[in-house]
């Protein structure tokens, strides 16, 4: 089966009613655009586009997101322009691809800028979180092929992923991608321990786990027959990076923390969750203090399930997580699942609002998130410098505001602005995501007092007034301007 056939198959399974012709068109379009381009691995570039789309199809995003995944590197890396994408695939997909292209300009440059960039990416996400999800899928494939890059680049990408991408994936609740991103990074971060844990949890325990699951299944199925509960039971996926982190924090041998078998039971309704819990507690003795009801009291991030640890068959400790299929999808696909279960026409900012409302209740980031919400929903825009830094400004801000935000001298000496590669007037109102470059003139003495008529930020206003005052022209001219 070709990579593209595999993608179609996944889409058919997860998105049965979607327009496959559109997907085929996107594939042909991207293949043609990337014709002749190769990845560092030597593979055709289109493999990367397909891998990105494949991840998106697997986490059940909507079809527009998958198509944007196929097209995501077209404007950045080929001669084909965004307008072409709009013409062929419509405005929604164009906007998603545009969002990705812009996010590509946010760069991680050291811990100092981390929080700032995090915030900015969050703002990007608030406009349409699907953009972020595509970015995670893109990053996932880049990490899978990281061994083809030079070491210093590997290091930067790993750091950037652990400090920016993975936490945001967590905030957005896209846990499956968060775990995958982290485990891939872990491999490069501490290869020795990665191999050790992988061997222990994925290879050695495999057989033992399968045996135990089968035994548990048999016992439960006998017990549930009379209650008529439909369910699925699986051994749980181990997230190696989090085991490693716990090992570091607690300085314990991982035997002590993690030699508990974890199983997940999916049922159809909330009442079945509690019925199943009753079944398990009847069969095996629960371990004290380990029962948690996150259905009646969800976790701050919205997570819902029943957790309990019991002394199972052969006196082995088993942790069960019981939840409905919908809770399960919410837990691993995060916001992606909301597109399926909530009203699909609901604006994305509303979901983001939900995410933020939840985050607001989280202990440590309370104030941060509050501020974030304020920034997102109250008149802020963000624009890019040519180097990829993000500057946030009030709505209606102009290149002069931008210039002063970057540096007072740049503000004082600016003469022109290049916005999205076009020369624009200094009083142009900037839009979200604009790429702004300021042209300065070394010999320029200072700002033009007329700028006070249009600047929006106090930093620009104060600097212009200060200059004018020093020049003694302030008092005569200021009366003309209502400020
Ligand atoms: Mn890419």
Boltz pocket constraint, residues with backbone or C-beta under 6 A from the ligand:
constraints:
  - pocket:
      binder: B
      contacts: [[A, 48], [A, 72], [A, 73], [A, 138]]
      max_distance: 6.0
